[in-house]
Amino acid sequence: MFGLLIDGGMTQSAVRVVGGIAIISLVLYGLVVAFAYAFQREMVFPRRFVNAAPFQAMVGPEFTRIALATPDGELLKGYYKPPHRGAPVIVAFHGNGSVPEPMAVRFGSDPWAQQGFGVLTFAYRGYPGSTGTPSEEGLLIDAETAIAYVREKAPDSRLVLMGHSLGTGVAVAMSERHSSIGLVLEAPFSSLPDVVAATMPFLPGQLMHDTFLSTRRIAGAQADSIVIIHGERDTVVPAFLGRRLYAAAPHGVFMSVEDADHLNLRGVRDREVLDILKNGYAVEPSPLSEPVGSPDPLETGAV
């Protein structure tokens, strides 16, 4: 009898300990979710950690530094290079942890400069050199302002909408609203909740204020060509999210870059992209255009 009482007491104690651990775990998880919810825009738009100073001297004299005035009263730092007569203008949207200067240098150089392309790139609201506070709605207003500037300065030029990472969400949204000769997306995602599910599955992505539902928007893209480029070693935005976006596009080419990650992907396929913009899709897909890789883990339940 004494032995049974001891065993029963130990069982009750174990239950209390397990129950206590479970409650503490739930409280801690709730605090993590609450913190992520409260500060989500600081994580999606980490502009306070972006230092633009080292990049200021990168942009050459062929660019004019401009201030874009948005309809809601913000001023955006931008760089504009006019196109050669009749050539397209690239409107480039940078990633969430980046600045516009590297975009200006890249598209202001060959092979783009050799073909006379113009360039407009700018800092989103709240990023260094621009006023305001970023949000999905705000970034789309910024993008519309940039496109309106190009329409005014180069009315005879068609657009190329280009984005990297977060900038792909902006570019896809603009492609749904504006015609272009090309929509070029480097390391894109299907939606921000999908990025959360793929990289931080312990957080409920459904609670995000800014969703950038690119798979819905790209179905209505008004682009002559759509090019999606993704690095197979990308751990920030896994390549299967780029494939998911590609599957939702009305047409396009997917370029898988085996040795590239989220950052060193930028620019590695520029010459191939330029050829597509000039000449259209190849009659037969090349190996670079095949959406190879593992199955979508969000659909198979692996994540």
N, C-alpha and C positions, 0 to 999 in steps of 0.2 A: 504493500500500500504506500509506504514512504517513497519507494522508488517511483511509483506512478505519479505521486504528487510532484516530485522533483522534475520528472519528465514533462508533466503538464505545465509547471511553472516556467520551465525553460522554453517551451513552445510558445506560451503567451508572451514571454519577454522577446523572443525572436520576432514574433508578429509585430509587437510594438516597435521594435528597432527598424524592421523593414518598412512599416507604415510611416515612421518618422523620416526615414531616408527618402521615401517616395514623396512625402509632402515637401521636404526641403528641396528635392530635385524639381518638383513642379513649380515651387516658388522661384527658384533660381532660373528655370526656363522662362517663366513668365516675365521675370526682370530682364532677361536677355531680349525677349521679343519686344517688350515695352521700350527698351533702349533703342533697339533697331528701328522700331516704328517711329519713335520720336526724332531720331537723328538720321532717318533714311536719306534725306536729300543731301546731307553732308557726305554720305557714302556714295551716292549716285553721282553727285557733282562735287568732287573734292577740290574745289577751286582754291581753298585756303592753303593747300599744300603745293600749289603750282607756282613755280618761280619763273616768270617770263624774262627776267633781266638777262640771263646768259644768252638768250636768243635774239635780243633786240638788234644786234649788229649783223645778223645773218642776212637780212633782206636787202637786196641791192637797189640801186637808184632807178632801175626800170619799174619799180613799184612806187605808187603814191600811197602814203599813209592817209587813211580816211576815217571819218567819224560817221557812222550810220545812225541816223535818228529814227528810232522805232515809233510806231503810232501811239504807244503807251508811255512815251517820254523817256526811254533809256537811250544812252549813247554807247555805241559799240565800236571798239577799236578794230580797224580793218585794213587790209592791203589790197590794192587793185592794180592790175597790169592790163592795159587795153589790148585787145586782139589785133592781129593784122586784119586788114579789110576782109570781111566775110567769114573769118575764122571763128570757131566756137569759143565760148568762155566757160572755164571750169569754175563752178562754185563748190568750194571744198569745205567740209565740216569736220573739225578735229574731234579727237576722243575726249573722254571726260577728265583725263588727267594730263591733257596736253594743251598746247597753245597754237595759234595760227601760223607763226613764223616758219616752222619746218615745212608746212604745206605750201607756203608762198615760194620758198626756195626750191622745193621739189618740182612744182608745176611751172615755175618760172625758168626752169632749166630744160636742157634736152632730155628726152626727145620732144617734149611739148613745145618748147620755145622754137625749135627748128621748124615746127609746123604752124607757128604763128598763133598758138592758143593764147587767149587771155585768161586771167586768173582773178578771182575774188575769194578771199578767205578772211575770217574775222573771229574775234573772241566772243564767245557767248556771254550773255548778260551775267554779271557777277564774277566773271573771270578777269584776270589781270588786264587793266586798261579799259574795261567796260563797266558800266554802272548796272545796278539792279541785283536781283536774286534769281537764280536759275530754277526752272521748272520745265516740264514738258511743254506746257502751253506757251511759256515764255520763249523757249528755244525755237518753237515753230514760228512765232511772231518775228524773232530775229532773222530766221531763214527767209521768210517772206520779204522782209526789209532788204536783205541782201539781193534777192532776185529782182526786186523792183529797181534797185540801183543799177544792176546790170542791164535791165530792159531800157532804162533811161540813157545810159552811157553807150551801150552797144545794141541798138534796136534791131540791127540786121543780123546779129549773131545768135546762133542757137546755143542751148545750154548743155553742159555735161555736169551732172549732179554726182558728187563724189563724197564718200564718207568713210571714216575709219572708226570701228568700235561703236561708241555711243553715237558718233556722227552718222552712222549708217541709219539709225532710227530717224534722224532728221532728214537725211537724203531720201529715204523711202517715202516719208510723209510728203515731201515736196514733189516727188515724182508722181504721186497720185493726183496732185493739183496742177502740175505744169508739164508740158511736153519737153522732151530733150532728145538729143541724139544718143545719150547714154546715161545709164545709172550704174555707177561703179562702186562696189561695196567690199571693203576689206575687213575681215573679221567681224561679220555682222551676226546678229542674233534674231531669233524669231519674235521674242518679246522679252522685256526685263523680268517679268515673273518666271519665265523659262530659265533665264540666267541664274536666278536665285535657286530654282529647283535643281539645277545642274551642279552648282558650285557651293551652295549653302542650303542643303535640303532640310535642315533643321529649322529654317525660318519660313513663315507662311508668306509666299510671294503674292498671294491674293490681296494682301493689305497694302500694297505699294500705291503711292499717290501717282507716280509716273510709270506708265506701263509700256509705252512705245510698241504698240501691237503691230509689228511690221508684217507679220504673215497676212493679216487682214488687209493692210494698206497696199502691199506689193501686188496684190491681185489686180489692182486698178492702175498700175504704173503706166505712165504715158511715155515710155522710153523706147526708142528704136532698138537699142541693145541693152541688155542687162548682164553685167559681169559680176560674179561673186567669187572672191578670192579668200581662201582660208588656210591657215597653217595647221598641220596635223599635230603640232606640239603646243598648240594654244591651250593653256590651262585657265585663262581669264574668261574667254568665251569659247567653249569647246567647239570643235569643227562640226559636230553633228547639229548644232544650232544653225550654222550656216547652211547645211544641207536641208534642214527643215524649211528655212526661208526659200531656198532654191526650189524646193518642191511646190511651194505656193506661188511662185512667180509664173506669169503667163508665158514666158519664154526666157531664154538666157543661156549662159555658159557658167559652169562651176569649175574653178581652177583650184585643185588641191596642191598645196606646197608642202612636201613631205618634211623638210627640215626646218620649217619656219614656226616661230611662236607668235605671240600676240603683237610684239613690237617690231621684230626684224622682218616681218612680212611686208611692211610698207614699202611700196615701190618696186618690189622684185619682179612684178609682171607688167610693168608700165608699157614696155614695147609691144607686148602681145595685146594689151588693152587698146593701145593706140591703133593697132592694125584692125581690130574689130570695129572701133569707132569709125574708121575710114572706109573699111571694105565690107563690113557686116560679118556675120558668123561664117565660119568655114563650112564647106559642104558636108564634110564628115568630121565629127568631133575628134580632137587630138587627145592623146593620153592625159594632157594637162587639163582637159575639160571634163574628165569623168568624175562624178561624185563618189569616189571610192571611200572606203573606210568602214568602221564597225557600225552595226545597227544603232538606231537611236535609243539610248538607254532610258530616256524618259518614257518611251512607248513600250519598251520591253520590260520595264519595271526594275531595271538594274540600278536605278537611282531613286 
